[in-house]
Amino acid sequence: MFQVMTKMLEEDSKSSFCDMFQKKYRRTLVIGIGLMLIQQLSGASGITFYSNAIFRKAGFSERLGSMIFGVFVIPKALIGMILVDKWGRRPLLLASAVGMSIGSLLIGVSFTLQEMNLLPELIPALVFINILVYFGFFAIGIGGLPWVIMSEIFPINIKVSAGTIVALTSWTTGWFVSYAFNFMFEWSAQGTFYIFAMVGGMSLIFIWMLVPETKGQSLEELQASLTGTT
């Protein structure tokens, strides 16, 4: 074990920024960047920043909505931390993608019904409940697990450079979504959430096809499975 770690540290000292673009690291880099894109393009940062505007549009009390929203999300994040080592990363990510997609879809349907002037008395509750559904599933998986998986899949020799690229992807995409959300919401409230639902559906496919289970696996085992080496 000591010899393996010594060899990895020696490789790290000789590595360069371009090393992470080697063919053997391609899948690892795609997974890291892809998960960060999913985390941000699913709309969580925009919904958080403009939650009051969403509540106002739906006819729900902004003060009550913000208060319940804040109290609800923190325990859900703690539940995700508890479940991650029991259920594994991949199942929680898949469940998170499904739940977020359904939540976004139902919010979009609610605003569609509002525009059609159907069930007006139910729209505020429907929008609020489904926002809680959305963020509940976001908190247990896609909200935090991409950072956990990133720390587990990158080998030592590219961890710093790949981590920098992945973090930059997250921050840049998060800024873009936060900036664009208000314009999208004014364009079409239901259309905005239909787009987020579609992102959730594509996220499910991405996770199912590319993201491995990292629970209980050593770095050597993960690299062997990701690079196709033994």
C-alpha positions in Angstrom: 0.0 0.0 0.0 2.8 2.4 0.9 4.5 1.7 -2.5 1.2 2.4 -4.3 0.8 5.7 -2.5 4.4 6.7 -3.1 4.0 6.0 -6.9 0.8 8.1 -7.0 2.5 11.0 -5.3 5.4 10.8 -7.6 3.0 10.9 -10.6 1.3 13.9 -9.0 4.5 15.8 -8.8 5.1 15.3 -12.5 1.6 15.9 -13.7 0.5 18.9 -15.7 -2.8 20.6 -16.5 -3.1 18.8 -19.8 -2.9 15.3 -18.2 -6.6 15.4 -17.3 -7.4 15.4 -21.0 -5.8 12.1 -21.6 -8.2 9.5 -23.1 -8.1 7.3 -20.0 -9.5 10.2 -17.9 -12.2 11.2 -20.4 -15.1 9.4 -18.7 -14.1 10.7 -15.3 -14.0 14.3 -16.5 -17.3 13.9 -18.3 -18.9 12.6 -15.1 -17.5 15.4 -13.0 -18.5 18.2 -15.3 -21.8 16.6 -16.2 -22.9 16.3 -12.6 -22.1 19.9 -12.0 -24.1 21.0 -15.1 -27.0 18.9 -13.8 -26.8 20.4 -10.4 -27.1 24.0 -11.8 -29.1 23.6 -15.0 -31.9 21.9 -13.0 -32.7 25.4 -11.8 -32.2 25.2 -8.1 -30.2 28.4 -7.8 -32.7 30.4 -9.8 -35.7 29.0 -7.9 -34.0 29.8 -4.6 -33.2 33.4 -5.6 -36.6 34.1 -7.1 -38.8 32.0 -4.7 -40.7 35.0 -3.6 -41.5 35.9 -7.2 -42.8 32.3 -7.8 -44.9 32.5 -4.7 -46.3 35.8 -5.8 -47.1 34.6 -9.3 -48.9 31.5 -7.8 -50.8 33.6 -5.3 -49.2 32.1 -2.3 -48.1 34.1 0.7 -44.5 35.2 0.2 -43.7 35.5 3.9 -45.3 32.1 4.8 -43.7 30.4 1.8 -40.2 31.7 2.6 -40.5 30.7 6.2 -41.7 27.1 5.6 -39.3 26.7 2.7 -36.3 27.6 4.9 -37.4 25.3 7.7 -38.1 22.4 5.3 -34.9 22.3 3.3 -32.3 22.0 6.1 -33.7 18.7 7.6 -33.9 17.3 4.1 -30.2 18.0 3.5 -29.4 16.2 6.8 -31.5 13.2 5.7 -29.4 13.1 2.5 -26.2 13.0 4.5 -27.6 10.1 6.6 -28.7 8.1 3.7 -25.7 8.5 1.4 -23.6 5.9 3.1 -26.5 3.6 3.7 -28.1 3.6 0.2 -25.1 4.7 -1.9 -24.5 7.6 -4.2 -26.0 6.3 -7.4 -29.5 5.4 -6.1 -29.8 8.7 -4.3 -28.8 10.6 -7.5 -31.3 8.6 -9.6 -34.1 9.2 -7.0 -33.2 12.9 -6.8 -33.3 13.3 -10.6 -36.7 11.6 -10.8 -38.2 13.6 -7.9 -36.9 17.0 -9.2 -38.2 16.2 -12.7 -41.7 15.3 -11.4 -41.7 18.4 -9.1 -40.7 20.7 -11.9 -43.3 19.2 -14.3 -46.1 19.6 -11.8 -45.2 23.2 -11.1 -45.3 23.8 -14.9 -48.7 22.1 -15.0 -49.9 24.2 -12.1 -49.0 27.5 -13.9 -50.5 26.1 -17.1 -53.8 25.6 -15.2 -53.5 29.1 -13.8 -53.1 30.5 -17.3 -56.2 28.6 -18.4 -58.1 29.8 -15.3 -58.7 26.3 -14.2 -58.8 25.3 -10.5 -57.7 28.8 -9.4 -58.2 28.0 -5.7 -55.8 25.1 -5.8 -52.9 26.7 -7.8 -51.2 28.4 -4.8 -51.0 25.1 -2.8 -50.0 23.0 -5.8 -47.1 25.3 -6.7 -45.9 25.5 -3.1 -46.2 21.8 -2.4 -44.3 20.9 -5.6 -41.6 23.4 -4.8 -41.1 21.5 -1.6 -41.1 18.3 -3.5 -38.5 19.6 -5.9 -36.1 20.9 -3.2 -36.7 17.8 -1.0 -35.3 15.6 -3.8 -32.7 18.2 -4.7 -31.3 18.2 -1.1 -31.0 14.4 -0.8 -29.0 13.9 -4.0 -28.1 16.4 -6.7 -27.7 19.2 -4.2 -24.6 17.8 -2.6 -23.5 14.4 -4.0 -21.8 15.8 -7.1 -19.1 17.3 -4.8 -18.8 14.0 -2.9 -18.4 12.0 -6.1 -15.9 14.5 -7.6 -13.7 14.0 -4.6 -13.8 10.2 -5.0 -13.4 9.6 -8.8 -10.5 11.9 -9.7 -7.1 10.3 -9.2 -4.5 12.2 -7.3 -2.4 13.3 -10.3 -5.3 15.3 -11.8 -7.4 16.0 -8.7 -6.4 19.7 -8.4 -6.7 20.6 -12.1 -9.9 18.6 -12.7 -11.4 19.9 -9.5 -10.7 23.4 -10.6 -12.4 22.9 -14.0 -15.4 21.2 -12.3 -15.8 23.9 -9.7 -15.5 26.6 -12.4 -18.2 24.8 -14.3 -20.5 24.8 -11.3 -20.0 28.5 -10.4 -20.3 29.7 -14.0 -23.4 27.7 -14.8 -25.0 28.7 -11.4 -24.4 32.4 -12.2 -25.9 31.9 -15.7 -29.1 30.2 -14.4 -29.5 32.7 -11.6 -29.2 35.6 -14.1 -31.4 34.0 -16.8 -34.2 32.7 -14.5 -36.0 36.0 -14.1 -36.1 36.6 -17.9 -37.3 33.0 -18.4 -39.9 33.3 -15.7 -41.3 36.5 -17.2 -41.3 34.9 -20.6 -43.3 31.9 -19.5 -43.7 30.6 -15.9 -44.8 27.2 -17.0 -42.3 27.0 -19.9 -39.4 27.6 -17.4 -40.4 24.7 -15.3 -41.0 22.4 -18.2 -37.4 23.1 -19.3 -36.2 22.2 -15.8 -38.3 19.0 -15.9 -36.7 18.1 -19.2 -33.2 18.7 -17.7 -34.2 16.3 -14.9 -35.2 13.7 -17.4 -31.9 14.0 -19.3 -30.1 13.9 -15.9 -31.7 10.6 -15.1 -30.3 9.1 -18.4 -26.9 10.6 -17.8 -26.6 9.2 -14.3 -28.0 5.8 -15.3 -25.5 5.4 -18.2 -22.3 7.0 -16.9 -22.2 7.6 -13.1 -20.8 4.6 -11.2 -21.5 3.7 -7.6 -18.5 4.9 -5.5 -19.7 3.7 -2.1 -17.2 1.4 -0.5 -14.8 1.4 -3.5 -11.1 2.3 -3.3 -9.6 4.8 -5.7 -7.7 2.0 -7.5 -11.0 0.1 -8.0 -12.8 3.1 -9.3 -10.0 4.0 -11.7 -9.9 0.5 -13.0 -13.7 0.5 -13.7 -13.6 4.1 -15.2 -10.6 3.7 -17.4 -11.1 0.0 -18.3 -7.8 -1.1 -16.8 -7.0 -3.8 -14.3 
